[in-house]
Amino acid sequence: MWATAKKAYMRTLKVARIAMVGNLKAEEALLLRGRRKDGLAEWLDQATTFYTNLLNDADLLGQMAEYGYTPTKLEAEAELVRAVIAARVTQKENKGNARQATGRRNAKLAELDAWLSDFRAILRVATEDNPTWLKKLGM
């Protein structure tokens, strides 16, 4: 999802840089200057700011329309970015759920280990008179 959104965003960003040359307001509002961030969170901030500010400014939309970028097309690209955000949220939730499940499993295994330790100790006491029984049980 990120690759698809990134490709659309980068193409639109390049066009915006051309369309908005000399427009300091646009350069600032759309974060047109500088490199794009490599990390997902930072990239999402840049892309979200770009599309939000672009879609909420009629003058900027007009400049982009001259290059074939309609509000509908820009909204569809913004939706790609929102889909990446939603996937990221889902991924974080899944990681949290997996961590919780692992924690619960480890706690149950610790309980089982403690119970088995007690069971083995009692078994040794119970079979003191017949040590071969322990051997038969694999102990």
N, C-alpha and C positions, 0 to 999 in steps of 0.2 A: 504494500500500500504506500509505504513511504517513498519508494522509488518512483511510482507513478505520480504521486503528488509533487515530488521534487522536480521531476521532468517538466510537468506543466508549469509549476511555479517559476522555474529558472527561465523557461522560454518567455513567459509573460513579464518577468522581471527585466529581461534583456530588452523587450519591446518598450516597456515603461521607461527604462533608462534613455532610450532614444526619443520617445514621445515627450518626455518631461525635461529634456535638456534645458538648463538655465532656470528651471522652475524650482527655486529653493524651498518653497512650501512643500511641493511634491517630494523633493529629495528627502526632506526631513520626515514628512508624514509616512512615506512609503518605505523608509529605510533603504533608499536606492544606492547609497554609497557603501563602499567597503565589501569585504568578502562575506559570504554566507557562512554561518556557523556549521561546524561538523557534527556537533552533538545533537541528538534528536530534540531535547527540550529547548535548546537555544534556537534551533532551526524552526521549531514550531512557533516560538515567540515571534521570530522575524516574519514567517509566512502569514501568521494570523494577523499581525499588525498590518502587513501589506494589504491583504484582501479586505480587512475590516475598514481601514481608512480609505482605500480606493472605492469600495462599494458605497461608502457613506459621503462621498464628495462628488457632486454633479459635474463640477468643472473637470476633475480628473477623469471621470467616466467619459466625458465628452472627448478629451484628448485621446483616450484609449480607443474610443469608437472609430476614430479616424484610421486606426490600424486594424480594424476588424474585431476588436474586443468589445462585444456587447455586454450589458449587465448580466444577461442570462449565461453567457460563456464564463464570465468572471465568477458568477455565483456557483457554477458547476465546479470550477477549479477550487473555490473556497470550500466546497463540500468535500472535495478530496482531502483537504487539510483537516477538516473536522473528522473525517473518517479515520485518519491517522491518530488523531487525539483520542477518539473513542476506542480504537484498537489498543492504544497505549494504556488507557485506563483499565480495559479488560485484562490486559497482560499483567498489570500490577496487582489487580484483584486476584488473578489466578496464582500469582507468585505468593501472595499473602495466604491464600487458602492452602496452597501446597506446604508452606512453612508451618501453618497451624496443624495440618494433618500429620506432618512429620513429627512435630512436637508431641502430639497425642500418641502417635505410634511409639515413639521413644519412651514416653512415660509408661505406657502399657508394657513394653518390653522390660523396663526396669522393674516394674511390679512382678512380672513373670520370673525374672532372674532371682529376685528376692524370695519368691515363693518356692522356686526350685531349690534354692540354696537350703532353705528350711526343710524341704521335703527330703533332700539327700541326707541332711544331718539326722533327721528322724529315722530314715531308712537304715542308716548305719547303726543307730542305737537299737532299732527293732531286730536287726539281723546279726547282732553280736554273737549269738549262740550258733549261728549257721552262716559262716563267712562265704560259703560257696553260693549262697543265694545272691549275694552282692555281685559275684562274678557272673552269674546267670543274667543279672540285670544290666550288665555292662559297666559296672562301677568298680 
